[in-house]
Amino acid sequence: MRGIITRALFVAAAFAALAAGPAAAQSPDQVRGWKAEMQRVVAAAEKEGELIFQSQPNQEARDFLLREWQKAYPKIALQLNVIPLPQWLARVRTERQADKYLWDVAVAGFNVAYPMSHEGILDPVLDEMIDPEIKNPALWGGWDAAFADVAKKYVFSISNFIAGPWFDAQHVPPEKVARLRIKTLLDPEYAGKIVWHDPAVPGSGSAPALMLRRLLGNDDYKSFLLNQKIIFVAQQNQVVETMARGVAWIGIGPPVRPLMAQFTQAGVKTDIRPFGNGPEVNMESIGGSTLFVFNKRPHPNATKVFVNWLLSKNIQYGFAKAIQQSSRRMDVPSVAEPDQAPVAGAKYVSSPQREENLKALNEALQLTAEIRKQAK
């Protein structure tokens, strides 16, 4: 299992490594050296004047990055883009075929980062790190855990958390979920009351296909898809809306409870809860916020500034709160509520978003598509 042990153990290991490692042992001259280098890069970035950035679609994340970047670096304009990932990948490929290198950095989905890493489009992330603190692998649980690509160089996973289905306790008894656990999804009483961010659409609904196949087993997974009259929706916010309206009582894909805030503030009454925090109802997840940088980019210095800024402690905490997904950085407090904190020592389904698991994920998605055709 990667990444999900206990944050306390990781924090202890991180601080021990920091205390004993090169960062803590630096001489005053070494400290002055990297800070002088950072100042030089910032000055060069201010001359470049902008950074071209592809963001994940989460509005809170985008607002946070725009607001805090402007405070930190008012002389460097952040040109933030939110292009749907399949179209964006095609656009980048077309641009590069025409010798146009227009992008600097992205905090976006793994599903475009991996092909870019194999097509010679990306630079190693470690090369962008100047601050010795963020270059300490123990702070991130080790580089093998932090990098999600098989090369362990190009796709840096900022987030690390557990994820599973959600239910509205106004309609689904918590004691039933505690008893049946993941098998709750098979209960005929909930046929037509389950909403899933369509796994055929890139986004939060894809990874659960592998998780549910492994937790339910092939036979029960097939039964689930054939018999439960699942409501598939194209966007993750539609999962939340469908549950807010009471049309569905169980949601699969996005973190429903945090995203329900806009409805509860408007007076909608819900009691959204996770199925639990154990490995029998959850998977490890790296989410959709992987960091990757482009080679031949137009603003190399601004990119370095952004990487070091984004991975700093305060920004990691603010970003984690914005997306409601705990940072991989071990000295950043978890944003998970107690009922979403991973069980110490438990072995969860390894993150389906990791490149090494993509074959199994694609097989699960293919099986899901085939069964859905039978259900029509």
N, C-alpha and C positions, 0 to 999 in steps of 0.2 A: 504493500500500500504506500502511496506517495502522499506527503503533505498533511494528511489528517491523522495526527496523533493527538497530543494535547498542546495547546498554545503555551502552557506554562513550561513544559519541557523544552519546547523550541526556544522560548524566550531565554531560559536558563542557558541553553547551548549557545545562543546568539551572543549573549552578554559575556559568557566565558570566552568565546572566540574573540570578541572585540577586546576583552581585557588582555588576552594573551597574544593576539594577532598583530599584523603589521600596522593596522590603523592606530592601535593604542600605543605602539612602540615608536611612533614617529618622533623624530627630533624636531625642535622648533624650525630648523631650516627646511625640513621636509614639509611641515605644515604650511610654512610661508610659500613653499614652492608650488603646491597644488592650488592654494588660494590665489596666488599670482597668475597661475595658468587659467583658473576660472575667470578671473577679472579680464584677462586678455581675450578669452573666448566671448565673454559678454560684450566687451567693447566691439569686437568684430561682428557679433550678431546684431548689435544696434546699428552698425553700418549697413548690414544686409537689410534690416528694416522690417522683415516679415518672416512668417513661418506658414507653410502650406500643410494643413493638417486634416486628415480624415478621421472622423469621430464615430463612435457607436451612437445609435439613435436616442439613447436615454436622455430626455430633456434636462433632468436634474444634473446629470453628469456634464452635459454641454454647458449649462449655465454656470456650474461651479468652475470649470476650466477657463471659460472666458473671463469670468469675474476675477478670479485669483491671478491669472496670468497678467491681466491688465494692471493689477496692483503691483505685481513683482517686476514686470518688464514693460512699462508703458511705451518705451521707444521701439518695441518689436510687435508689430501687428500680427495677431493670430487669425489667419484666414481659415476658418473652420468649415468643413464640408461634411454633409451627411448624405452620401450617394448610396443607394441600395447596393449591397455588396456584389452581386453578380454583374450588374452594369458597371460598377467601378472597376472590377478586375478586367473586364473586357476593354474598358476605356484606357486603363494603364498599359495593357498589352499593345493596343493600337498606337498609343502615343509613343511608346518605346520603339516600335517598328519604324516610326517616322523620326527617330532620334530626338524625341522630345522628352525631357526629364523634368517633370513639373511638380513632383510630390516630395515632401520632406519626411514626414513621420505619420504614423497612424496608431490610434488606440481603438482597435476594431476587432472584428470577428476572425477567429482562427481559420475559418474555412477559405478565406482568401489569402491569408498569410502563408499557409503551407505551400500552395502552388507557386507563389511569388518567391519563396525561399529556394525552390528547386529550379526556377527559371532565371536565376542570376539577377534578381531585381533588388534584393535586400543586402544590407551590410550587417555584420555582427553587432549585437546590442552592447556587449561588454566594451567594445572599442569607444563607445560614446560616454562612458562613465569616467568622470574626473574625480569626484568626491570619493576618497578612500572608504568612507563609511558604507556607501551603497555598493561598493565593489566587494564587500565581505560576503562570501556565499552563505555563511551561517545565518546571516540576517534574513535570508530568503528561504531557509530550509535546505540549502545546497543548490548548486546550479542544475543538477539533474532534475530536481523537482521544479525549479523556477522556469526552466526552458521547456516548452511543450513540443517543440519540433524534434525530430529524431537526431538532427545534427547537434542539438543543444547549443545553438548559437544565435538564431535569428528571431524566435518568437517567444517573448518574455511574458509569462503569465502573472499579471499583477494581482489577481484575486485568487482566493482559495477558501472554499466553504462547502457545506453539504446542502443538497437540494432534493426535494421530493414533492409529492402531491400536497394539495391543500384542501381543506373542507370547511364548510360553514356549519358550526355546531348548533345553529338554530334548526337545522334540518337533518343533520347526520349526528347521531348520538356519539359523544366522545368515547363512551365505554365500548361501543361496537367497534370503533376504529382501534382502540387499544387491544381488543380481543382478536379481531380479524386481521389487523395490520394491512399489508398490501392487498390481501384478498378482499378487502372492503370494495375494491374496484369491481369485483365480480358479482356483487350482490344484485340480484334482479331488481330490487327496490330502487336502485339508482340508474337504471336504464333510462337514457334520455336526459340525465341530470349531470353528466360529466362533460366538461368543456376542455379542449386540448388545443393549444397553439399548434396549428397544423405542422406535423413533423416533416412534411414535404416542402415546407417553406423554411429557408435559412433563418434561424433564430432560436428562441428559448425552448421550442417544442421538439427539436431534433434529438438532443441528447437523451431525453427520457425514453425514447424508443428502445435504446440499448439497455437502459436501467430496468425498464419494465419487463423486457424479454428475459433478462437474467434473473430478476427477482420472482417473476411469476412462473417461469418455465414456458417452453414453447406451446404446450397444449392450452394452458390457462391464458396465455397471451393471445392466442388465436381466438379463444372463447370470448375474451374481453373485447376484441375488435369486432367480432361477428355479432355479438348479442347485446352489447350495452348501448347501442344507438348514440355513439359519442358525437358531440357537437364539435366539429373542427372549425377553427377560425383562423383567418390569415394574419392577424396581428396580435401581439401579446396583450395590448390594452383591451382587446375584445374579450379575452379570458376574464379580466377583472370586471368589465362592464356586465358581462353575462352573469357573473356571480352576484354582482351588486344588485341586479334586477331580480334576482331569485330564480332566474331561468335554469341555472345550473347550481349545483350544491358542492361539486368537487371540481377543482381546477388543476390542470397539468401544464407545466411550462414555466411561466414567470413567477417571481416571488409575489404571490397575490396579496398577502396582508400588507406589506409596505406600500404597494401600489394602490391599495384601497383607500388611502388617506383622503384623496379628493372627494370620494363619495361619502365617507363617514363625516367629513367636515360639512358636507351639504345636508346632513341629517339622515343618511341611509344607515339603517341598523344591520350590522352583520357581526358574526363572531367567527372570524377566519382563523383557523389553526393549522399547523403542519400535522401530517400523519404521525409525527414523532421525530426523534432525533437519532434513532438507531440505524444500523446498516441494513436492517430488514425492510426499510421504507425509504432509504435515501441513497444517493450516489455522491461521490466527491465531484466537485465541479470547479472549473477554472473560469466559467462564465464566458462572456463575449468581449472582454476587455484585454486583449493581448496587445503588447507594445512591440512594434517593429519599425525599422528605419530603412529608408531607401538609399541605394547607392546612386552616385552621380546626381545627388539632390541639389537643388538650386540654392539652398541656404544651410550649408553644413554646420556653421557655427551656431545658428539659432536652434538647430536640431540638438546639438550637444547640450545647450542650455536647457532645452525643454526636457530632455531625458533626465538630467540631474535634478531638475526642479520637480518633475512628476514623481520621482522615486524618493524624494525627501520625506521625512517622517510626517510633518504637518500636512503636506499635500496628500500623501497616501491616506491619512486618516480622514481628511475632508472628502476625498474622492470616494472612499469606502462608504462613508455615510450617505453620499449622494446617490450611489448605486445600490446601497443596502447589501453589499457583498464584502465580507471581511478581506482586508489586505493580506497578501502573502507576507508582507514585511512583519517580522516577528515581534518587534517592539511597538507595533501599532495596536491599540486596544481593539478587540473584536467588536464588530457592530451587530453580531448575532444576538438575538434575544435568547434567554436561557433554554427555551424549548427548541431552539435551532442550533445549539452548541453541539459539536461532535462529541460522541462518547469516547472517553479516554481509552486508547488501545484498540478500539474497534476497527475492523477491516471493512471498508466500504467498497462498493463498485468503483473501480478506478475511473477517473474522469473520462467520459467518452470523447471529450473534445481534444484530448492529447493525440498527436499524430500517430503514435504507435497503436492507438485504439481505433483509428478511422476505418480500417477494414471491417472490424466487428460492428462498428456503428453503421457503416453503409449496408452491411448485410442485414442488420435489424431494420433499417429504413426500407430496404427492398422487400423484405418479408412483410412489413407493415403495409406497403403499397399493394402488394399482391392480395393480402387478406381483405383489405378495404374494398378492392374490386369485387371480391366474392360477396361482401356484405351488402352491396348495392342491389 
